[in-house]
């Protein structure tokens, strides 16, 4: 199995923890935190790794909630899909 290197964990600001937005919509901040991990996500999915494990790993490194990583990936897929 290939080994995937993740960058070191980002330290949250003092007294601040990752949290969901009220609407559940991806904010620019979340997109900025997650977008650099897209190649790692795609490589790991392509290697057949469990998607839930991937999003948990990426979320912990990016400092966001796992569902935000999943929503980002879904948005990328939707943006790349041909319109009907």
N, C-alpha and C positions, 0 to 999 in steps of 0.2 A: 504494500500500500504506500502510496506517495505521502510524504510528509508536507504539511502546509504550515508555513510560518506566518504567525500573526504578529503585528506590531505590539509593543508593550501597551498595557492597559492605560487609558487616559484617566487622570485623577480628576474626580469631580471637584467643583469649587467648594470651599469650606461651607458646610451646612447645607449643601445642595445635593440632592439625589436625582437620578434620572426619573422622569415622570411622564405620564401620558398627557397629551393635550386634551382639553375638554371635549373637543369635537372628534378626536381620533384621526384627524387629518394630518398628513405629513407636513410638518413645518419646514421652513428653509434650514433651520438649525439641525433638524434630524436628518434631512437629506444630505447636508454638508458632512455630518458625522458618519454617515453610512456609505455614501457613494464611493469612497476610496476603497471600500472592501468588496465592491462588486466583482472584480476579477477573481478574488479568493472564493467568493460565494459560488460563482459559475464553475470554477475548477472543481470545487468540492462536490457540487451537485452532479457534474459530469463524471466524477469518479464514483458516483453511486452512494455517497454518504447520506445519512439520514438528514432530511431538511430541517426537522425540529432541532436536532443537535447543532447543525450549522448556524441556525438563527440565534440559538442561545449563546453559542461561542462568540459570534460576531457582536451580538448585543452587549455582552460583557466587556468586550474590547472597545466598542464604540461609545459606551456609556449611555445606551438607550435601552428601552424595553424590547424584548424579543418580537412582540407583535408589530412594532414599528419597522423592524428589519423586514419582516414578512410583507408588510404593506408596501415598503419601498421596492422589494423584488417584484411584487405583483404589479406595481405601477410601471416598472421598467418593462416587464413582459407586455403589459397592455399597450404601452407606447410603441413597442416594436411590432405589435400585431397589425396585420393589414386591416383597414377599416372595412366595415360591411356596408 
